Amino acid sequence: MMDEMAEQSGLGLDLQTELFLQLAELVGTTTRTGPVLALACERLATIIGCTRVSVFLVVNGQPVPRMSRFADGMTIPEQWDQFRATTAANHPPAVVSTVLKHCIPVVRTTYRDDWWAEQFDVASVMAVPIGNPSHPLGVLVADSQIPCDFPPEQVRLAAALGVQLGGIVALARQIEEQNARLDIAETVRKFVVEGSLATTTLGVAQALAYAVSDAFGYTASLAVALDTNGWITGFTGSGVDANLLAEVGNLLNGEVLSTGLRSGGIGGPFLLQEMTSDAPLSHGLTTLGLRSGWCIPMTRLNGQVVGVVFVGDLGDHSVGDHRHRDLVDVLAEESRVMVENAMLREHDHHHATHDILTGLANRAQFEEYLTRAIAASERSNDPFAVLLLDLNRFKDVNDTLGHRMGDELLRQVASRLTSVMRDADVVARLGGDEFVVLLTTSADVTGATVAAKRIIDALEQPLLVADRSIWIGASVGIACFPDHGKDPQTLLHRADLAMYEAKRTTVGVLAYDASVDREQSSVQGLSLELPRAIQANELLLHYQPKLDLNSGAVVGVEALVRWGHPTLGLLNPDQFVPLAEATGMVRQLTSWVLVTALRQVATWRSRGLILGMAVNVSARDLSDPTLPARVMAALDEAAVPADQLTLELTESAIMSDEAKGTQVLTELRALGVKISLDDFGTGYSSLAYLERLPLDEVKIDRSFLGKDGFGAESFVVRSMVNMGHHLGLRIVVEGVESLPSHESVARINCDELQGYVLSPPLAVADFERWLDEWTDEAGAGRFA
């Protein structure tokens, strides 16, 4: 047949044979269709003597120009670019559409059907299907700029060539698809390896961005991580200017990423050109120059969006290609499992390094921060400080209100601490009610003291827990690197020592010095010496007077224990009473105070001086069912009427076991002993709570008094006074230290006052001298 075709057309057999042989040889050496199509177009144009031969291949259902060659083998880039651009902007030549529609060769000796003929000066054209005529893969088009006939043998030759090219294109596409699948598999494999190592959502997002960029040759990316509420929690970029990335970071900080990047919300990956949102993220992408490429939402297995990846090139040219969708979809799907695993690892790591209750760093994480700070400080020679703080009344909260309320209090303390510290500082919870702060800058003793006082001020403001206002307070110890220690353990230990000394001496804030160690050692030894001190009569009582505001007379005293230590000198109660409570010695200590105080009342009575005596009782005492019997024995031994004794207890002491405490108080009151509720207003009960207790007196805590009186607290205190009087209770205000405070107390109808404005606690002889002076005419007019 080939011979017949050649003979009839006047063409040499060698040209046709050469064409098909060259095609066969070329197919054997390359898997690319471009060289094969170029050779076919050039040789066919030469054999049939036309101006140009072009190839249109069907891609996504549409014919796309893929090759165009002249008879001399030349192709003019400008013309080819124009040819492709014009075709894309209009529609395929009419002859191409006809062949694809009817699946038959078409010859037009006079061709003026459409824009293509006019644009490229086409006079005659022949077009045949490529591949199986019933399902063509494309169209082979030969055109001439001068009118000509295309005899049947040329059409048959072109048709035969079209069939052969169809096989070549189909094979090439199979190979391309196979290679693409292999490339996808390799890209996915690498992504799975790298993404599986990520420990955060942002790490998976970054691995996904790299995988897509490597697969498609993209040069820029932005990966964004989101929390469960859509808040942006982190971002990273590649191939973009660092300053622009920082600018975008400021833009995105604190923003919520909407799931409405395009209509219908985020579904699967889509081209950036499709993004319709004008939110800050869109503006951020424009700032970076990322205007084209892919947007790939990262979702959990439940569909929740936890990140978004943007990959593409910088500039205005379009690089997004729908042909990439298969790989992008596969990578997006693979990322779902990786995100779940990363979030689990992140969750486990967070719980391993953070306090579950407050969300702050835990001890292990803080020590890691501390180790890094030491290394950085050794390089820079900049000091830093550790602030260790302990809450002052937290045990009372737990004992009184329960652990759930205590936990809520700790969460509020953590929130308040982080609110008053700088972003560069590290706040951690060591355990219990102990917190610690790492000050990384301005951290000499002076700067650390300023920061510690800021903490103290913040925690002196009441905390609202379950509609209760709770005053908690704190003590802070400071240790500075390198002066107070050069390793984490030493710094924490010495900050702890300083904190306990600050608590013991009630100074609030204290920096470590060597004397702290010595004093702590001495204090620890006191717990062993206390039993001997009681036996050796080293304890003594000081007495602070209580003034009746109506009569102006001193009507009683409060007994306050002191320890005349043979080597440490006179010790205040806060230096040894907590030790007595911790070691179980408080029962013996309270018994000694009761007996000694009532003996003093008996002595004064024998001289005609009638004064009430107030003695403090601890929570441990109140939980002891033998307390009423011990009180009765002390009263009988001293022969003192029971109504001259007042037992003072704090709210926390009563509420640590309300049922048992109320029972013991009821028995004591049945003896005739008076009961006073000490430090009222700093605890956790409502005013209505007073109705349930067998009380005679309420002492309003000194924390309500400023140097000029009650001030802004006067309304609250007045409510306490009115409620107390309504319940038949006497109201005593303690801690009154100035004349304005005295006048403020008198104005709101309190019954008694106690404080330094009257007298400090005094030894018995000093108190008796003071009382003599007070009863003199000059003393009586002191507050006149």
C-alpha positions in Angstrom: 0.0 0.0 0.0 2.8 2.4 0.8 4.4 1.7 -2.6 1.0 2.5 -4.3 0.7 5.7 -2.3 4.2 6.8 -3.2 3.8 6.0 -6.9 0.5 7.8 -7.2 1.6 10.9 -5.4 4.9 11.1 -7.1 6.7 10.9 -3.8 9.6 8.7 -3.3 9.1 5.6 -1.2 12.2 6.4 0.7 10.7 9.7 2.2 7.7 7.9 3.6 9.6 5.0 4.8 12.2 7.3 6.3 9.5 9.2 8.2 8.1 6.1 9.9 11.6 4.5 10.5 12.8 7.7 12.1 9.6 7.9 14.3 10.2 4.2 15.3 13.8 4.9 16.1 13.0 8.1 18.1 10.4 6.3 20.1 12.9 3.7 21.1 15.3 6.3 22.5 12.9 8.7 24.3 9.8 8.7 26.4 9.1 12.4 25.7 6.4 13.2 23.1 7.9 16.6 22.1 10.7 15.3 19.9 8.4 12.7 18.3 5.7 15.3 17.5 8.3 17.8 16.2 9.8 15.2 13.8 6.4 14.0 12.6 5.3 17.6 11.9 8.5 18.5 10.0 8.6 15.4 7.9 4.9 15.4 7.0 5.1 19.1 5.9 8.1 18.2 3.7 6.5 15.1 2.2 3.1 16.7 1.3 4.6 20.2 0.5 2.4 22.3 2.9 3.4 25.4 4.9 3.0 24.0 8.4 1.9 21.0 10.3 0.5 21.4 13.9 -0.6 19.0 16.6 -3.5 19.6 19.0 -3.8 17.1 21.9 -6.9 16.7 24.0 -6.2 17.7 27.6 -9.0 17.7 30.2 -11.5 17.5 27.3 -10.2 20.4 25.4 -7.8 20.5 22.4 -4.6 22.3 23.3 -1.8 23.2 20.8 1.3 21.1 21.5 3.5 21.4 18.4 3.8 23.4 15.2 6.6 23.0 12.6 7.3 24.4 9.1 8.5 22.4 6.2 12.0 23.5 6.7 11.9 22.2 10.3 11.9 25.7 11.8 9.6 27.0 14.4 9.4 30.7 15.3 9.0 31.2 19.0 7.1 34.5 18.7 4.6 32.9 16.3 4.3 29.8 18.4 3.7 31.9 21.6 1.1 33.9 19.7 -0.5 30.8 18.3 -0.9 29.3 21.8 -2.0 32.5 23.4 -4.6 33.3 20.7 -5.9 29.7 20.9 -6.2 29.9 24.6 -8.0 33.3 24.4 -10.4 32.2 21.7 -11.2 28.6 20.8 -9.6 25.9 18.7 -9.7 26.2 14.9 -13.0 25.1 13.5 -11.4 22.3 11.5 -10.1 20.8 14.8 -13.4 20.9 16.5 -15.0 19.2 13.4 -12.5 16.3 13.4 -13.0 15.7 17.1 -16.8 15.9 16.8 -17.2 13.6 13.8 -14.0 11.5 14.2 -13.1 11.7 10.5 -10.5 13.4 8.4 -11.4 16.9 7.1 -10.0 18.7 4.0 -10.7 22.4 3.2 -9.1 23.6 0.0 -10.5 27.0 0.7 -10.4 27.8 4.4 -11.8 31.0 5.7 -14.0 29.6 8.5 -12.6 31.3 11.6 -10.1 33.5 13.4 -7.2 31.0 12.9 -7.3 31.4 9.1 -7.3 35.2 9.3 -4.7 35.4 12.1 -2.2 33.0 10.4 -3.1 33.5 6.7 -4.4 30.0 6.2 -5.7 29.2 2.7 -6.1 25.4 2.7 -6.1 22.9 5.5 -6.2 19.2 6.1 -6.9 17.6 9.5 -7.0 14.0 10.7 -7.6 12.3 14.0 -4.6 11.3 16.2 -5.0 7.8 17.6 -8.1 5.7 17.3 -10.4 7.6 15.0 -13.4 6.7 17.1 -11.8 8.1 20.2 -9.1 10.5 19.1 -6.4 11.8 21.4 -6.0 14.8 19.3 -5.8 16.3 15.8 -3.0 16.5 13.2 -3.4 19.6 11.1 -1.6 20.5 7.8 -2.2 24.0 6.4 -1.0 26.0 3.5 -0.7 29.7 2.9 -1.5 29.2 -0.8 -4.6 27.4 -2.1 -3.9 23.7 -2.7 -5.5 20.4 -3.0 -4.8 17.6 -0.5 -5.1 14.4 -2.7 -6.5 11.2 -1.1 -3.1 9.6 -0.9 -1.8 12.5 1.2 -4.9 12.3 3.5 -4.3 8.5 3.8 -0.7 9.2 4.6 -1.6 11.8 7.2 -4.3 9.5 8.7 -1.8 6.6 8.9 0.7 9.0 10.6 -2.1 10.1 13.0 -2.8 6.5 14.0 0.9 5.9 14.7 1.2 9.1 16.6 -1.8 8.1 18.6 -0.1 5.0 19.7 3.1 6.9 20.6 1.1 9.6 22.5 -0.9 6.9 24.4 2.3 5.0 25.3 4.0 8.3 26.4 1.0 9.2 28.5 1.0 5.8 30.1 4.7 6.2 30.9 4.1 9.7 32.1 1.3 8.6 34.3 3.4 5.7 35.6 6.3 8.0 36.3 3.9 10.5 37.9 2.6 7.8 40.1 6.1 6.8 41.0 7.0 10.4 41.7 3.9 10.8 43.8 4.8 7.6 45.7 8.3 8.8 46.3 7.1 12.3 47.4 4.5 10.8 49.7 7.1 8.4 51.1 9.5 11.2 51.9 6.7 13.3 53.4 5.6 10.4 55.6 9.1 9.9 56.9 9.7 13.6 57.5 6.2 14.4 58.7 6.1 11.5 61.1 9.1 13.0 62.9 7.3 16.2 63.5 6.2 16.8 67.1 3.9 19.8 66.5 1.2 20.7 64.1 3.4 23.4 62.7 6.1 20.9 62.1 3.8 18.8 60.0 2.6 21.9 58.1 6.2 22.8 57.4 7.0 19.3 56.1 3.9 19.4 53.9 5.0 22.8 52.4 8.5 21.4 51.6 7.0 18.2 50.0 4.7 20.2 47.7 7.5 22.7 46.9 9.9 20.0 46.0 7.4 18.1 43.9 6.3 21.1 41.7 9.4 23.3 41.9 7.7 26.0 43.9 10.0 28.5 45.6 8.0 30.0 48.5 5.7 28.8 51.3 3.9 29.8 54.4 2.7 27.3 57.0 0.2 28.4 59.7 -0.9 26.4 62.8 -4.2 26.9 64.5 -5.7 25.9 67.9 -9.1 24.3 68.3 -10.8 27.7 68.2 -9.0 28.9 65.0 -6.6 31.2 66.7 -3.2 31.3 65.0 -0.7 29.7 67.3 2.4 29.7 65.1 3.7 30.2 61.5 6.8 29.7 59.5 7.9 30.7 56.0 10.4 29.5 53.4 11.8 31.4 50.4 10.4 34.7 51.6 12.0 37.8 52.9 12.7 37.6 56.7 11.6 41.2 57.3 8.4 40.7 55.4 7.8 37.4 57.3 8.2 39.3 60.6 5.7 41.9 59.3 3.2 39.3 58.4 3.7 37.7 61.9 2.8 41.0 63.5 -0.3 41.1 61.3 -1.4 37.6 62.1 -0.6 37.7 65.8 -3.8 37.3 67.8 -6.0 36.8 64.7 -8.6 34.1 64.2 -8.3 32.3 60.9 -11.8 32.0 59.4 -12.7 28.8 57.7 -14.3 30.9 55.0 -11.2 31.4 52.8 -13.5 30.6 49.9 -17.2 30.3 49.6 -18.5 27.2 51.3 -15.6 27.1 53.8 -12.4 25.2 53.6 -12.8 21.8 52.0 -9.9 20.3 50.2 -6.9 21.9 48.6 -7.5 24.7 46.1 -5.6 27.1 44.0 -4.7 30.4 45.6 -6.3 32.2 42.7 -9.6 30.8 44.0 -9.2 32.4 47.5 -11.9 35.0 48.0 -11.2 36.1 51.7 -10.0 39.6 52.4 -9.0 38.7 56.0 -5.6 39.5 57.4 -4.2 36.2 56.1 -5.0 37.2 52.5 -3.3 40.5 53.1 -0.4 38.7 54.6 0.0 36.5 51.5 0.0 39.6 49.3 2.6 41.2 51.6 4.8 38.2 51.1 4.2 38.2 47.3 2.5 34.8 47.4 -0.3 35.4 44.8 -0.5 32.0 43.1 0.0 28.4 44.0 -1.9 26.1 46.3 -3.8 26.5 49.6 -3.9 23.2 51.5 -6.0 23.0 54.7 -4.6 20.6 57.3 -7.4 18.8 59.1 -7.7 16.2 61.9 -9.5 13.0 61.3 -12.7 14.6 62.6 -12.4 17.3 60.0 -11.3 20.1 62.3 -8.9 22.5 60.6 -5.7 22.9 62.6 -3.4 24.4 60.0 -3.1 25.8 56.5 -0.2 25.6 54.1 0.4 27.9 51.2 2.9 27.0 48.5 3.7 28.7 45.2 6.0 31.2 43.6 6.5 34.9 44.3 5.1 37.3 41.8 2.1 37.7 39.7 2.6 34.8 37.2 0.4 31.8 37.7 2.0 28.6 38.8 -1.0 26.8 40.2 -2.0 23.8 38.0 -5.0 21.6 38.4 -2.9 18.7 37.1 -1.1 18.7 40.5 -4.3 18.1 42.4 -3.9 14.3 42.7 -0.6 14.6 44.5 -1.8 17.6 46.6 -4.9 15.6 47.6 -2.8 12.6 48.6 -0.4 14.7 50.7 -3.3 16.5 52.4 -4.9 13.1 53.2 -1.6 11.7 54.6 -1.2 14.8 56.7 -4.4 14.0 58.7 -2.8 11.0 60.4 0.4 12.9 61.0 -1.4 15.8 62.6 -3.2 13.4 65.0 0.1 11.8 65.9 1.9 15.2 66.3 -0.9 16.5 68.5 -0.7 13.4 70.7 3.1 13.8 71.0 2.6 17.5 71.6 -0.1 16.8 74.3 2.2 14.2 75.9 5.1 16.6 75.8 3.1 19.4 77.2 1.8 17.3 80.1 5.4 16.1 80.8 6.7 19.7 80.9 3.7 21.6 82.3 1.6 21.7 85.4 -1.8 20.1 84.5 -3.7 22.3 86.9 -2.4 25.8 85.9 -0.9 25.2 82.5 2.4 26.8 83.8 5.8 25.1 83.3 6.4 22.4 85.9 9.6 21.9 88.0 11.4 19.8 85.3 10.7 22.3 82.6 11.6 25.2 84.8 15.0 23.6 85.6 15.6 23.2 81.9 14.9 26.9 81.4 17.2 27.6 84.3 20.0 25.5 82.8 19.6 27.5 79.5 19.6 30.8 81.4 22.8 29.8 83.2 24.6 28.9 79.9 23.4 32.2 78.3 24.5 34.2 81.3 27.9 32.7 81.3 28.4 33.8 77.7 26.9 37.3 78.1 27.9 38.0 81.8 24.3 39.3 82.4 22.8 38.4 85.7 19.4 36.8 86.2 17.2 36.1 89.2 15.0 33.4 90.6 11.9 34.4 92.6 10.4 31.6 94.6 7.0 32.4 96.3 4.7 30.6 98.6 1.1 31.6 99.3 0.4 32.7 102.9 -3.0 31.2 103.6 -3.4 28.5 101.0 -3.6 25.6 103.6 -6.6 27.4 105.2 -8.4 27.5 101.9 -7.9 23.8 101.3 -8.8 22.9 104.9 -11.8 25.2 104.9 -13.3 25.2 101.4 -11.9 21.9 100.0 -9.5 21.0 97.3 -11.7 22.0 94.4 -11.8 25.6 95.6 -8.1 25.4 96.4 -7.4 24.3 92.8 -9.5 27.2 91.4 -7.5 29.6 93.7 -4.2 28.2 92.3 -5.4 28.7 88.7 -6.3 32.3 89.5 -2.9 32.9 91.2 -1.2 31.5 88.1 -3.2 33.8 85.9 -2.4 36.8 88.0 1.3 36.0 88.1 1.5 35.8 84.3 -0.4 39.0 84.0 2.1 41.0 86.0 5.3 39.5 84.6 6.9 40.3 81.2 6.7 38.0 78.2 10.4 37.2 78.5 10.0 35.9 82.1 9.2 32.3 82.9 6.5 31.5 85.5 6.2 27.9 86.8 4.5 26.0 89.5 6.8 23.8 91.6 4.0 22.0 93.4 1.4 22.7 96.1 1.2 26.5 96.6 4.8 27.1 95.5 5.5 29.1 92.4 8.7 30.3 90.8 9.6 33.0 88.4 12.8 33.3 86.2 13.7 36.9 85.6 15.9 37.0 82.5 16.5 40.8 82.4 17.0 43.6 84.9 17.7 40.8 87.3 20.1 42.0 89.9 18.9 42.1 93.5 17.4 45.6 93.1 15.5 44.8 89.9 14.4 41.4 91.3 13.1 43.1 94.5 11.0 45.5 92.4 9.5 42.6 90.5 8.9 40.6 93.7 7.0 43.6 95.2 4.9 43.8 92.1 4.0 40.1 92.7 3.2 40.8 96.4 1.0 43.8 95.4 -0.9 41.7 92.8 -1.6 38.9 95.3 -2.7 41.2 98.1 -5.7 42.1 96.0 -8.6 39.7 96.8 -9.3 36.7 94.5 -12.9 35.9 93.7 -13.5 32.2 94.1 -17.1 30.9 93.9 -18.4 34.3 94.8 -16.1 34.5 97.8 -13.5 37.2 98.1 -10.3 35.6 99.4 -7.2 37.5 100.6 -4.3 35.2 100.1 -1.0 37.1 100.1 2.5 35.6 99.5 6.1 35.6 100.6 8.9 35.8 98.0 12.5 34.7 98.2 15.2 35.9 95.7 18.4 34.2 94.5 20.5 35.9 91.8 23.0 34.3 89.4 25.9 34.1 89.9 26.1 35.7 93.3 23.8 33.3 95.1 24.5 30.1 93.1 25.8 28.8 89.8 23.6 25.8 89.3 19.9 25.2 89.2 19.7 23.3 92.4 21.6 25.8 94.5 19.6 28.8 93.1 16.3 27.1 93.8 17.4 26.0 97.3 18.6 29.4 98.3 15.6 31.2 96.9 13.6 28.7 99.0 15.6 29.6 102.1 15.0 33.3 101.5 11.3 32.7 101.0 10.9 30.9 104.3 12.8 33.6 106.0 10.6 36.3 104.4 7.5 34.3 105.6 8.9 33.8 109.1 9.8 37.5 109.6 6.7 38.7 107.7 8.7 41.1 105.5 7.1 39.8 102.3 10.2 39.9 100.1 13.8 38.9 101.0 16.9 38.2 99.0 19.2 35.4 100.0 22.3 36.0 102.0 24.6 33.7 104.0 22.9 34.6 107.3 19.7 33.1 106.0 21.3 29.6 106.1 22.4 30.1 109.6 19.1 31.4 110.8 17.2 28.6 109.1 19.5 26.0 110.8 18.7 27.7 114.1 15.0 27.7 113.5 15.0 24.0 112.6 16.7 23.4 115.9 13.9 25.2 117.8 11.5 22.4 117.1 13.7 20.1 119.1 14.2 22.6 121.9 10.6 23.6 122.5 9.6 20.8 124.9 12.7 21.7 127.0 11.7 25.4 126.9 8.3 24.7 128.3 9.8 22.6 131.2 12.5 25.2 131.8 10.1 28.1 132.0 11.7 29.9 129.1 8.3 30.9 127.8 6.7 34.1 128.9 3.5 36.1 128.1 3.2 39.7 126.9 -0.2 41.4 127.2 -1.8 43.9 124.8 -4.7 45.9 126.1 -8.2 46.2 124.7 -10.0 49.5 124.9 -13.8 49.9 125.3 -14.7 52.7 122.9 -17.9 53.6 124.8 -16.4 54.0 128.3 -12.8 54.7 127.3 -11.7 52.1 129.8 -9.2 49.2 129.4 -11.4 46.2 129.8 -9.1 43.3 128.9 -5.9 42.0 127.4 -4.8 39.5 124.9 -2.0 37.1 126.0 0.7 36.7 123.4 3.4 34.1 124.0 7.2 34.8 123.7 10.2 32.6 124.0 13.2 33.9 126.0 15.7 31.7 124.2 19.0 31.5 126.0 21.1 32.1 122.9 18.8 33.5 120.2 17.1 36.1 122.6 13.4 36.9 122.6 11.5 35.1 119.9 8.1 36.1 118.6 5.3 33.5 118.2 5.7 33.3 114.4 9.2 32.0 115.0 8.1 28.9 117.0 4.3 28.5 117.1 4.1 27.1 113.6 6.8 24.6 114.7 4.7 23.6 117.6 1.7 23.0 115.3 3.8 21.0 112.9 5.4 18.8 115.6 2.2 18.3 117.7 3.6 20.4 120.6 0.8 23.0 120.3 -1.4 21.2 122.8 1.3 21.5 125.5 2.0 25.1 124.4 -1.7 26.1 124.6 -2.1 24.5 128.0 0.9 26.4 129.3 -0.5 29.7 128.0 -3.9 29.0 129.5 -2.6 28.2 132.9 -0.1 31.1 133.0 -2.6 33.6 131.7 -5.3 32.6 134.2 -2.9 32.7 137.1 -2.1 36.3 136.0 -5.8 37.1 136.0 -6.1 35.7 139.5 -3.1 37.8 140.7 -4.7 41.0 139.3 -8.1 40.0 140.8 -6.4 39.7 144.2 -5.3 43.4 143.8 -8.8 44.5 142.8 -8.0 44.7 139.1 -10.6 43.0 137.0 -9.5 42.4 133.4 -10.7 40.0 130.8 -8.1 37.6 129.3 -8.0 36.5 125.7 -6.0 33.4 124.7 -5.5 32.2 121.1 -6.5 28.6 120.3 -5.3 26.8 117.2 -7.1 24.4 114.8 -5.3 21.5 116.4 -6.7 22.6 119.8 -10.2 22.9 118.5 -10.1 19.4 117.1 -9.1 18.0 120.5 -12.2 16.8 122.4 -10.4 17.3 125.7 -10.1 21.0 125.2 -13.2 21.9 127.3 -11.9 19.8 130.2 -8.5 21.3 130.1 -10.0 24.8 130.1 -12.2 24.0 133.0 -9.3 22.6 134.9 -7.2 25.8 134.3 -10.1 28.0 135.5 -10.7 25.9 138.6 -6.9 25.9 139.4 -6.8 29.7 139.2 -10.2 30.2 140.7 -11.1 32.6 137.9 -14.7 33.0 136.7 -15.2 31.5 133.2 -16.6 34.8 131.8 -13.3 36.5 132.3 -11.7 34.1 129.7 -12.1 34.6 126.0 -10.8 32.0 123.5 -9.8 33.5 120.1 -10.0 31.2 117.0 -9.7 32.0 113.3 -12.3 31.1 110.8 -10.0 28.5 109.2 -9.6 26.8 112.6 -13.3 26.4 113.0 -14.1 25.5 109.4 -11.3 22.8 109.1 -13.9 20.6 110.7 -17.0 22.7 111.2 -19.1 20.0 112.8 -16.5 19.0 115.4 -15.4 22.6 115.9 -19.0 23.8 116.6 -19.5 21.1 119.1 -16.3 21.9 121.1 -17.2 25.6 121.0 -20.7 24.9 122.2 -19.3 22.9 125.2 -16.8 25.7 126.0 -19.6 28.3 125.9 -21.6 26.2 128.2 -18.8 26.6 130.7 -19.3 30.3 130.5 -16.2 31.0 128.4 -16.5 33.7 125.7 -15.7 32.8 122.1 -14.1 35.3 119.7 -13.7 34.9 115.9 -10.3 36.3 115.1 -9.1 37.8 111.8 -12.7 38.1 110.5 -12.9 39.3 106.9 -9.8 37.6 105.6 -11.4 34.2 105.5 -13.9 32.5 103.3 -17.3 32.5 105.1 -20.2 34.8 104.5 -21.6 37.1 107.2 -24.5 34.7 107.4 -22.1 32.1 108.6 -21.9 34.0 111.9 -25.4 32.9 112.8 -24.4 29.2 113.0 -21.6 29.7 115.4 -21.7 30.1 119.2 -19.9 33.4 119.3 -19.6 36.4 121.6 -17.2 38.6 119.7 -15.8 39.3 116.3 -12.4 40.8 115.7 -12.1 42.6 112.3 -8.7 42.0 110.7 -6.1 44.7 110.5 -5.9 44.3 106.7 -9.0 46.5 106.4 -7.2 49.5 108.0 -5.0 51.9 106.2 -2.9 54.5 107.9 -5.8 56.9 107.8 -8.6 54.4 108.7 -10.9 52.2 106.7 -11.0 54.4 103.6 -12.6 52.6 100.6 -13.3 49.5 102.9 -15.6 51.5 105.2 -18.8 50.3 103.6 -17.7 46.7 103.9 -16.6 47.1 107.5 -19.8 49.0 108.4 -21.7 46.0 107.0 -19.7 43.7 109.3 -20.4 45.9 112.3 -24.1 46.2 111.6 -24.4 42.4 111.1 -22.4 41.6 114.2 -24.5 43.9 116.4 -27.7 42.5 114.9 -26.5 39.1 116.1 -25.6 40.4 119.5 -21.9 40.3 119.1 -19.2 42.7 120.3 -17.0 44.1 117.5 -13.3 44.5 118.1 -10.9 46.0 115.6 -7.3 44.9 115.9 -4.1 46.5 114.5 -5.2 50.1 115.1 -1.9 52.1 114.9 -2.8 55.8 114.3 -5.2 58.5 115.6 -7.0 58.7 112.2 -7.5 54.9 112.4 -8.8 55.2 115.9 -11.3 57.9 114.9 -12.4 55.8 111.9 -13.1 52.8 114.2 -15.1 55.0 116.6 -17.2 56.5 113.7 -18.6 53.1 112.6 -19.7 52.1 116.2 -17.1 49.4 116.9 -17.1 48.3 120.5 -13.4 47.8 121.2 -10.0 48.5 119.7 -6.6 46.9 120.1 -3.3 48.0 118.6 -0.2 50.1 118.8 -2.1 53.4 119.0 -3.0 52.1 122.5 0.0 50.0 123.3 2.2 47.2 121.9 2.2 43.9 123.7 4.1 44.3 127.0 5.7 42.1 129.7 3.6 42.0 132.8 5.5 44.6 134.8 5.6 47.0 131.8 1.9 46.5 131.2 1.1 47.3 134.8 3.1 50.5 134.7 1.4 51.5 131.4 -2.0 50.8 132.9 -1.3 53.0 135.9 -0.3 55.8 133.6 -3.4 55.2 131.5 -5.7 55.5 134.5 -4.1 58.8 135.4 -5.9 61.9 134.4 -3.4 62.7 131.6 -3.7 59.2 130.2 -7.5 59.3 130.3 -7.5 62.3 128.0 -5.1 60.9 125.5 -7.8 60.4 122.8 -9.8 63.4 123.9 
